[in-house]
Amino acid sequence: MQSVVLVTDGGELRSYSSQGSFLWDYYTRGRLSPIVSRSREGTSYISRTDGLLIALNRAGRELWQINMGSPLTHPVLIGWDGRLFIFTEDRITCITAGGFTLWSSLLEKRIVMEPFLDVMGGVVLVLEDGEVRRADPFGSFVSYVYIDRTQDLVPVTAATVLLENSIPTIVLFYENRQIELVYLDSGFRDANSNQSESLRGILELPSPPVMAAGRNSQFGNDEAAVLLSDGRIAIISLERRELLWALETHIYTGEIRNGSQDVSLIFDDRGIYTLSINGATAYSLQGERRWSIRLPGAASIPSFGDDGILYSGGTDWILYAYRMEDPVRARAGLMYGEEPPGIYGTGNYRPGSAFMFSLMDEREIQRRLSEIAYSIRNGNIGSRELEYISFLMDIAGVFIANPSFLTLPPVSVNHRAEAVRLLGFMGSRETIPFLTNVFNRDPSNNVKAQAALSIGRIGVDPEGLAIGAFTNALTPPNALTDEVVLTAIAEASGALSRFSGPPLSAEGIRILALLLEPDRPPATRRQALEEMRNF
């Protein structure tokens, strides 16, 4: 079911269905910042003005709170695997959807433009002196300062594109209509003046830019949409170095008084949408104007959802919804909306060097597990994330590896269980298939239990793999009877259901009902009942 959430000036978050039915409200006991981010599962991330970040599931249930130390300056960005990028005055922090810190970095400069995800799933920041920084998902940064420092110019907006030769590129737009391209290698490890190009005299905008957006695709889209200060929307091709078209929107010259804060721009596979406090306009990718609407009395910029509905809050305290087009983004077979545009590789399991060289020495395995646990506790996993995940998968996945590896001495149950437990704190939805596989194939009940608990800790199961595995584990003729595993299934099913909400929660409730049957172990029944009470 599609829904919308809105922030009121009384510190309350309210949710309505696309048909206008009231769904739920949540009072934060403090003043809210007027920014909301929603994940693929419908989780809402809001913050109070004192810096308290709150996560609510799609049913309005609080999942967790984290004090960020200072107010958020920009909306939370949600990465491809569900990780969150959080921005305060001079810091960027990355945490998992479950609320565990992966890394944090002091910027030492103020962010002057709303950060955005690039075509490789990293974050692009423009800082107050014109420096452009790009953070990859694991906290590694590259930096670039614009070429022409003889002019007192800094970028007013930026976008990201992926050119036909697979070069990810940051596009900088300046007030004097100059365009600059910053090329970065496939790993975004380097950026300098030798990798940039000014398009002065080659491609210029017909009017100064206000806001830009690249199409959210990693499959070679070289186009950028640019909202101009005269109210027009322009589409440019960076590969061909040409202006494709520029057309009028509902925005008139002079309406944009406070820069890009007064407008919003969407560029995706549906088309191009310009949104402002006074209305909205939509274009096809080919430049055909599809619809336009004025919104007199709007209190804020409207929101346009995947359901084709434009939502606008009025100064009369009424929420208005306009059906503008039929939805085209929903894909059959997916439990929670469309798939992310790419992956970070955190779920890629290939038995590697850690398996080969550490498997023979249990003391070395313990040392590495302790090192990883220490980094998790201190929130400084950072650039070692993929290395750590690979090692943990090598240890945890001994019974799903290539059969030839089974001739080596087995990893102890305790170490396999600990590796699986730590994966839950890394918190990527990309690891759900691996953890489900461990649950299905590891012969140890302790490892199975930890796999279930880690899935619950991550909180998401976008394709329903884990819920399906739990259901199968309770189904004759091969139903599990071990109390530890069944109790872990109860806890994990409750956690998944609370985090993801419907429709996954309906399956979770059915599992909990099965675990409440009289023939289940007493500890399992108590846990299942506790999970039911916490809905």
C-alpha positions as CSV (number, residue, x, y, z in Angstrom):
1,M,0.0,0.0,0.0
2,Q,1.3,3.4,-0.9
3,S,1.3,6.1,1.8
4,V,2.6,9.6,2.5
5,V,4.1,11.0,5.7
6,L,4.2,14.6,6.7
7,V,5.7,16.7,9.5
8,T,3.6,19.1,11.5
9,D,4.8,22.2,13.3
10,G,3.8,20.6,16.6
11,G,6.5,17.9,16.5
12,E,4.2,15.2,15.1
13,L,4.6,12.9,12.1
14,R,1.4,11.8,10.5
15,S,0.8,9.2,7.8
16,Y,-2.1,8.8,5.3
17,S,-2.8,6.3,2.6
18,S,-2.9,7.3,-1.1
19,Q,-6.7,7.2,-0.7
20,G,-6.6,9.8,2.1
21,S,-7.2,7.4,5.0
22,F,-5.5,8.3,8.3
23,L,-3.0,5.5,9.1
24,W,-1.0,6.6,12.1
25,D,0.7,9.5,13.9
26,Y,3.8,9.7,16.1
27,Y,4.6,12.5,18.6
28,T,8.4,13.1,19.0
29,R,8.1,15.1,22.2
30,G,10.1,17.9,20.6
31,R,10.4,20.2,17.6
32,L,11.0,18.4,14.3
33,S,13.2,19.4,11.5
34,P,11.0,19.7,8.3
35,I,12.8,16.9,6.5
36,V,11.8,13.2,6.1
37,S,13.5,10.4,4.3
38,R,11.8,7.1,3.5
39,S,13.4,3.8,2.7
40,R,12.4,1.1,0.2
41,E,10.6,-0.7,3.1
42,G,8.7,2.5,4.0
43,T,10.8,3.2,7.1
44,S,10.7,7.0,7.9
45,Y,13.8,8.7,9.2
46,I,13.1,12.0,11.0
47,S,15.1,14.2,13.3
48,R,14.3,16.6,16.1
49,T,16.0,20.0,16.0
50,D,18.2,18.9,19.0
51,G,19.8,16.2,16.8
52,L,17.8,13.2,17.9
53,L,17.4,10.9,14.8
54,I,14.4,8.6,14.9
55,A,13.5,5.6,12.7
56,L,9.8,4.6,12.4
57,N,8.6,1.6,10.4
58,R,5.8,1.9,7.8
59,A,3.2,1.3,10.5
60,G,4.5,4.2,12.6
61,R,6.3,2.0,15.2
62,E,9.5,3.4,16.6
63,L,12.5,1.2,15.8
64,W,15.3,3.2,17.4
65,Q,16.7,6.6,18.4
66,I,20.2,7.9,18.0
67,N,21.5,11.3,19.3
68,M,23.7,12.7,16.6
69,G,25.0,15.4,18.8
70,S,23.8,18.3,16.7
71,P,20.9,19.0,14.3
72,L,20.8,17.4,10.9
73,T,21.5,19.9,8.1
74,H,20.2,17.8,5.2
75,P,17.8,14.9,4.6
76,V,19.2,11.4,5.4
77,L,20.4,9.7,2.2
78,I,19.6,6.0,1.9
79,G,22.2,3.8,0.2
80,W,21.6,0.9,-2.1
81,D,21.8,-1.7,0.7
82,G,19.8,0.3,3.2
83,R,22.7,2.1,4.9
84,L,22.1,5.7,6.0
85,F,24.3,8.7,5.3
86,I,23.6,11.4,7.9
87,F,24.7,15.0,7.7
88,T,25.3,17.4,10.6
89,E,27.0,20.8,10.4
90,D,30.5,19.6,9.8
91,R,30.3,15.8,9.8
92,I,29.0,12.9,7.8
93,T,28.1,9.6,9.5
94,C,27.1,6.3,8.0
95,I,25.0,3.8,10.0
96,T,23.1,0.6,9.2
97,A,19.4,0.5,8.9
98,G,19.4,-1.2,12.3
99,G,21.2,1.8,13.8
100,F,24.8,0.6,14.1
101,T,27.5,3.0,13.2
102,L,29.8,2.0,10.3
103,W,32.0,5.1,10.0
104,S,32.0,8.8,10.7
105,S,34.1,11.6,9.2
106,L,34.7,15.3,10.2
107,L,34.4,17.5,7.2
108,E,35.8,20.7,8.8
109,K,33.8,22.8,6.3
110,R,30.1,23.6,5.9
111,I,28.1,21.8,3.2
112,V,26.6,24.4,1.0
113,M,24.5,22.2,-1.3
114,E,22.2,19.3,-0.6
115,P,24.3,16.1,-0.8
116,F,23.2,13.4,-3.3
117,L,23.9,9.8,-4.2
118,D,26.0,9.4,-7.3
119,V,25.7,6.7,-10.0
120,M,28.0,4.4,-8.1
121,G,26.1,4.6,-4.8
122,G,28.5,7.1,-3.1
123,V,27.8,10.6,-1.7
124,V,28.8,13.8,-3.4
125,L,29.3,16.9,-1.2
126,V,29.9,20.5,-2.2
127,L,31.6,22.5,0.5
128,E,31.7,26.2,1.2
129,D,35.0,27.0,-0.6
130,G,33.9,25.2,-3.7
131,E,35.7,21.9,-2.8
132,V,33.8,18.8,-4.1
133,R,34.2,15.7,-2.0
134,R,33.0,12.3,-2.9
135,A,32.6,9.6,-0.2
136,D,32.3,6.0,-1.2
137,P,29.9,3.8,0.8
138,F,32.8,2.7,3.0
139,G,34.0,6.1,4.1
140,S,36.9,6.7,1.7
141,F,37.0,10.2,0.3
142,V,38.4,11.9,-2.8
143,S,38.5,15.6,-3.2
144,Y,38.5,18.1,-6.1
145,V,38.7,21.9,-6.2
146,Y,37.5,23.6,-9.3
147,I,40.0,24.6,-12.0
148,D,39.6,28.4,-12.3
149,R,40.5,29.9,-9.0
150,T,41.1,33.3,-10.5
151,Q,37.3,33.8,-10.4
152,D,35.4,34.0,-7.1
153,L,33.1,31.2,-8.2
154,V,31.9,28.1,-6.5
155,P,29.4,25.5,-8.0
156,V,25.8,26.4,-7.4
157,T,24.6,22.9,-8.2
158,A,26.0,19.5,-9.3
159,A,24.9,16.2,-10.7
160,T,26.4,12.9,-11.5
161,V,26.3,10.9,-14.8
162,L,27.8,7.7,-16.2
163,L,29.2,8.2,-19.6
164,E,29.1,5.6,-22.4
165,N,32.7,4.5,-21.7
166,S,31.6,3.8,-18.1
167,I,33.4,6.7,-16.6
168,P,31.5,8.0,-13.6
169,T,31.5,11.8,-13.8
170,I,30.5,14.7,-11.5
171,V,29.1,17.6,-13.4
172,L,29.5,21.1,-11.8
173,F,27.4,24.0,-12.8
174,Y,28.4,27.6,-12.1
175,E,26.4,30.8,-11.8
176,N,28.2,32.2,-14.9
177,R,26.6,29.2,-16.8
178,Q,30.0,27.4,-17.1
179,I,29.9,23.6,-16.9
180,E,32.8,21.5,-15.6
181,L,33.3,17.8,-15.7
182,V,35.2,15.9,-13.0
183,Y,36.1,12.4,-14.2
184,L,36.8,9.7,-11.6
185,D,38.1,6.2,-12.0
186,S,36.0,3.1,-11.5
187,G,36.8,3.0,-7.9
188,F,36.6,6.8,-7.2
189,R,40.0,6.6,-5.7
190,D,41.5,9.6,-7.4
191,A,40.4,13.1,-8.6
192,N,42.6,15.9,-9.7
193,S,42.9,18.7,-12.2
194,N,44.2,16.2,-14.9
195,Q,40.8,14.5,-14.7
196,S,38.6,17.5,-15.2
197,E,37.4,19.4,-18.2
198,S,35.8,22.7,-18.6
199,L,33.1,23.0,-21.3
200,R,33.5,26.7,-21.7
201,G,32.9,27.5,-25.3
202,I,31.6,24.0,-26.0
203,L,28.4,23.8,-24.1
204,E,26.8,26.6,-22.2
205,L,23.4,26.9,-20.5
206,P,20.9,29.4,-21.8
207,S,20.4,30.8,-18.3
208,P,22.2,30.5,-14.9
209,P,21.5,27.2,-13.2
210,V,19.5,26.7,-10.0
211,M,19.4,22.9,-9.5
212,A,20.6,19.9,-11.4
213,A,20.0,16.1,-11.3
214,G,21.4,13.1,-13.1
215,R,19.2,10.2,-14.0
216,N,19.5,7.6,-11.3
217,S,21.1,4.8,-13.3
218,Q,24.4,3.0,-13.4
219,F,23.9,1.7,-16.9
220,G,25.4,4.5,-18.9
221,N,23.1,7.5,-18.8
222,D,25.0,10.7,-19.8
223,E,22.1,13.2,-19.5
224,A,21.5,15.8,-16.8
225,A,18.4,17.8,-16.1
226,V,19.0,21.5,-15.1
227,L,16.5,23.9,-13.7
228,L,17.4,27.4,-14.9
229,S,16.9,30.7,-13.1
230,D,14.5,31.9,-15.8
231,G,12.1,29.0,-14.9
232,R,13.0,26.7,-17.8
233,I,14.1,23.1,-17.5
234,A,16.9,22.0,-19.7
235,I,18.3,18.6,-20.6
236,I,21.9,18.3,-21.7
237,S,23.9,15.4,-23.1
238,L,27.4,15.3,-21.6
239,E,28.6,12.6,-24.0
240,R,27.5,14.6,-27.1
241,R,28.2,18.0,-25.5
242,E,24.9,19.5,-26.5
243,L,21.7,21.0,-25.2
244,L,18.9,18.6,-26.1
245,W,16.0,20.8,-25.2
246,A,14.9,23.6,-22.8
247,L,11.2,24.3,-22.1
248,E,9.1,26.4,-19.8
249,T,7.9,25.1,-16.4
250,H,5.2,26.5,-14.1
251,I,8.0,28.4,-12.4
252,Y,8.3,32.1,-13.5
253,T,11.4,34.3,-13.4
254,G,12.0,35.7,-9.9
255,E,9.9,33.1,-8.2
256,I,13.1,31.3,-6.8
257,R,14.1,33.7,-4.1
258,N,16.1,31.6,-1.8
259,G,18.1,29.5,-4.2
260,S,17.5,25.8,-4.6
261,Q,15.7,25.5,-1.2
262,D,12.5,26.7,-2.9
263,V,12.5,24.0,-5.5
264,S,12.9,20.2,-6.1
265,L,13.9,18.2,-9.1
266,I,13.3,14.6,-10.0
267,F,14.9,12.9,-13.0
268,D,14.2,9.1,-13.3
269,D,13.0,6.5,-15.8
270,R,9.5,8.1,-15.7
271,G,10.6,11.6,-16.8
272,I,11.6,14.9,-15.4
273,Y,9.6,16.7,-12.7
274,T,10.0,20.2,-11.4
275,L,8.4,20.9,-8.0
276,S,8.1,24.3,-6.2
277,I,5.9,25.7,-3.5
278,N,3.6,27.1,-6.2
279,G,3.1,24.0,-8.4
280,A,4.7,21.2,-10.4
281,T,5.4,20.3,-14.0
282,A,6.2,17.0,-15.7
283,Y,8.0,16.2,-18.9
284,S,8.8,13.0,-20.8
285,L,12.4,12.1,-21.4
286,Q,11.9,13.3,-25.0
287,G,10.8,16.8,-24.0
288,E,7.1,16.4,-24.2
289,R,5.2,18.4,-21.6
290,R,2.9,15.9,-19.9
291,W,1.2,18.0,-17.2
292,S,1.4,21.1,-15.1
293,I,-0.4,22.2,-12.0
294,R,-0.5,25.4,-9.9
295,L,-0.9,25.0,-6.1
296,P,-2.1,28.2,-4.5
297,G,-1.9,28.2,-0.8
298,A,0.7,25.5,-0.5
299,A,2.8,25.5,2.7
300,S,5.8,23.7,1.4
301,I,7.2,22.0,-1.7
302,P,4.9,19.2,-2.8
303,S,6.0,15.5,-3.0
304,F,5.6,13.3,-6.0
305,G,5.4,9.6,-5.2
306,D,6.0,6.4,-7.2
307,D,2.2,6.0,-7.1
308,G,1.8,8.9,-9.6
309,I,0.2,11.1,-6.9
310,L,1.2,14.6,-6.1
311,Y,0.9,15.4,-2.4
312,S,0.7,19.0,-1.1
313,G,0.2,20.4,2.4
314,G,-1.7,23.6,2.4
315,T,-1.5,26.7,4.7
316,D,-5.1,25.7,5.7
317,W,-3.7,22.6,7.4
318,I,-5.2,20.3,4.8
319,L,-3.3,17.6,2.9
320,Y,-4.2,17.6,-0.8
321,A,-3.5,14.7,-3.2
322,Y,-3.7,14.9,-7.0
323,R,-3.7,11.9,-9.3
324,M,-1.3,13.1,-12.0
325,E,-0.4,9.9,-13.8
326,D,-0.7,6.1,-13.5
327,P,2.3,4.5,-11.6
328,V,4.9,2.9,-13.9
329,R,7.7,2.1,-11.4
330,A,6.2,-0.8,-9.5
331,R,7.7,-4.1,-10.5
332,A,5.9,-7.4,-10.0
333,G,7.3,-9.9,-7.6
334,L,9.1,-7.5,-5.3
335,M,7.8,-7.1,-1.7
336,Y,9.1,-3.6,-1.2
337,G,9.1,-1.4,-4.3
338,E,11.7,-1.3,-7.0
339,E,15.1,-2.8,-6.7
340,P,18.0,-0.5,-5.9
341,P,20.0,0.7,-8.9
342,G,23.1,-1.3,-7.9
343,I,24.9,-3.2,-5.3
344,Y,27.9,-2.5,-3.0
345,G,29.2,-6.1,-3.1
346,T,28.7,-6.8,0.6
347,G,26.8,-9.9,-0.2
348,N,29.3,-11.4,-2.7
349,Y,30.5,-14.7,-1.2
350,R,33.6,-16.3,-2.8
351,P,35.8,-18.4,-0.5
352,G,39.0,-16.4,-0.5
353,S,42.4,-16.0,1.1
354,A,41.1,-15.6,4.6
355,F,39.6,-19.1,4.3
356,M,42.8,-20.6,3.0
357,F,45.3,-19.1,5.3
358,S,43.3,-18.7,8.6
359,L,41.3,-21.9,8.6
360,M,44.2,-23.9,9.9
361,D,44.8,-21.7,12.9
362,E,41.9,-21.2,15.4
363,R,43.9,-18.7,17.4
364,E,44.2,-16.5,14.3
365,I,40.5,-16.8,13.6
366,Q,39.8,-15.7,17.2
367,R,42.2,-12.7,16.8
368,R,40.5,-11.5,13.7
369,L,37.0,-12.0,15.1
370,S,38.0,-9.9,18.1
371,E,39.5,-7.2,15.9
372,I,36.2,-7.0,13.9
373,A,34.1,-7.0,17.1
374,Y,36.2,-4.1,18.4
375,S,35.7,-2.1,15.2
376,I,32.0,-2.7,15.3
377,R,31.7,-1.5,19.0
378,N,33.7,1.7,18.2
379,G,31.8,2.4,14.9
380,N,34.9,2.6,12.8
381,I,34.6,-0.2,10.3
382,G,34.9,2.2,7.4
383,S,37.1,1.1,4.5
384,R,37.7,-2.3,6.0
385,E,34.0,-3.3,5.6
386,L,34.4,-5.5,2.5
387,E,37.5,-7.1,3.9
388,Y,35.8,-7.9,7.2
389,I,32.6,-9.2,5.5
390,S,34.7,-11.4,3.2
391,F,36.5,-12.9,6.2
392,L,33.3,-13.4,8.2
393,M,31.7,-15.1,5.2
394,D,34.7,-17.4,4.8
395,I,34.4,-18.5,8.4
396,A,30.6,-18.7,8.6
397,G,30.2,-20.2,5.2
398,V,32.3,-23.3,5.5
399,F,29.4,-25.6,4.9
400,I,28.2,-23.7,1.8
401,A,31.6,-23.3,0.2
402,N,33.0,-25.4,-2.6
403,P,33.0,-29.1,-1.4
404,S,36.7,-29.3,-2.0
405,F,37.2,-27.0,1.0
406,L,35.6,-29.5,3.3
407,T,38.7,-31.7,3.3
408,L,40.3,-29.0,5.5
409,P,39.9,-29.1,9.3
410,P,36.5,-27.6,10.1
411,V,36.0,-24.2,11.7
412,S,34.7,-24.6,15.3
413,V,31.0,-24.0,15.9
414,N,31.8,-21.1,18.3
415,H,33.8,-19.3,15.6
416,R,31.2,-19.9,12.9
417,A,28.4,-18.7,15.2
418,E,30.4,-15.6,16.2
419,A,31.2,-14.8,12.5
420,V,27.4,-15.0,11.7
421,R,26.6,-12.8,14.8
422,L,29.0,-10.1,13.7
423,L,27.6,-10.0,10.2
424,G,24.3,-8.9,11.7
425,F,25.9,-5.8,13.1
426,M,27.3,-4.9,9.6
427,G,23.7,-4.6,8.6
428,S,23.6,-4.8,4.8
429,R,20.4,-6.2,3.1
430,E,22.8,-7.7,0.5
431,T,24.0,-10.3,3.1
432,I,20.4,-11.7,3.7
433,P,20.7,-14.4,1.0
434,F,24.1,-15.5,2.5
435,L,22.7,-15.6,6.0
436,T,19.6,-17.5,4.8
437,N,21.9,-20.0,3.1
438,V,23.8,-20.5,6.4
439,F,20.6,-21.0,8.3
440,N,19.5,-23.6,5.8
441,R,22.8,-25.5,5.4
442,D,24.9,-25.3,8.5
443,P,24.4,-28.5,10.6
444,S,24.9,-26.7,13.9
445,N,21.8,-25.5,15.7
446,N,23.8,-22.7,17.4
447,V,24.9,-21.4,14.0
448,K,21.4,-21.6,12.7
449,A,20.1,-19.7,15.7
450,Q,22.7,-16.9,15.2
451,A,21.9,-16.7,11.5
452,A,18.3,-16.1,12.3
453,L,19.1,-13.5,15.0
454,S,21.4,-11.7,12.6
455,I,18.7,-11.5,9.9
456,G,16.4,-10.1,12.5
457,R,19.0,-7.6,13.6
458,I,19.5,-6.4,10.0
459,G,15.7,-6.0,9.9
460,V,14.9,-6.4,6.2
461,D,14.1,-9.3,4.0
462,P,13.2,-7.6,0.7
463,E,12.5,-10.8,-1.3
464,G,11.1,-12.8,1.6
465,L,14.0,-15.3,1.5
466,A,14.5,-15.5,5.3
467,I,10.8,-15.6,6.1
468,G,10.4,-18.4,3.6
469,A,13.3,-20.3,5.2
470,F,11.8,-19.9,8.7
471,T,8.5,-21.2,7.4
472,N,10.1,-24.2,5.8
473,A,12.0,-24.9,9.0
474,L,8.7,-25.3,10.8
475,T,7.0,-27.5,8.2
476,P,7.0,-31.3,8.3
477,P,8.5,-33.7,7.4
478,N,11.8,-31.9,8.2
479,A,10.6,-29.5,10.8
480,L,13.2,-28.3,13.4
481,T,12.6,-29.1,17.0
482,D,15.6,-27.6,18.7
483,E,14.5,-25.0,21.3
484,V,17.4,-22.7,20.7
485,V,16.7,-22.5,16.9
486,L,13.0,-22.2,17.3
487,T,13.3,-19.4,19.9
488,A,15.7,-17.5,17.6
489,I,13.2,-17.9,14.8
490,A,10.6,-16.3,17.0
491,E,12.8,-13.4,17.9
492,A,13.9,-12.9,14.3
493,S,10.4,-13.1,12.9
494,G,9.2,-10.5,15.4
495,A,12.1,-8.2,14.6
496,L,11.6,-8.5,10.8
497,S,7.9,-7.9,11.1
498,R,8.4,-4.8,13.3
499,F,11.1,-3.3,11.1
500,S,9.6,-3.9,7.7
501,G,5.9,-3.9,8.6
502,P,3.3,-5.2,6.1
503,P,3.2,-7.2,4.0
504,L,6.2,-9.0,5.6
505,S,4.7,-8.8,9.0
506,A,1.7,-10.9,8.0
507,E,4.0,-13.8,7.2
508,G,5.9,-13.1,10.5
509,I,2.7,-13.3,12.5
510,R,1.8,-16.6,10.9
511,I,5.2,-18.0,12.0
512,L,4.8,-16.7,15.5
513,A,1.3,-18.3,15.6
514,L,2.9,-21.7,14.7
515,L,5.5,-21.2,17.4
516,L,2.7,-20.6,20.0
517,E,1.3,-24.1,19.4
518,P,1.2,-26.3,22.6
519,D,3.8,-28.8,21.4
520,R,6.5,-26.1,21.0
521,P,9.2,-25.8,23.7
522,P,8.3,-23.5,26.6
523,A,11.0,-20.9,26.0
524,T,10.0,-20.7,22.3
525,R,6.3,-20.1,23.2
526,R,7.3,-17.4,25.7
527,Q,9.5,-15.6,23.1
528,A,6.7,-15.9,20.4
529,L,4.2,-14.4,22.9
530,E,6.5,-11.6,23.8
531,E,7.0,-10.8,20.1
532,M,3.3,-10.8,19.5
533,R,2.8,-8.4,22.4
534,N,5.4,-6.0,20.9
535,F,3.6,-5.5,17.6
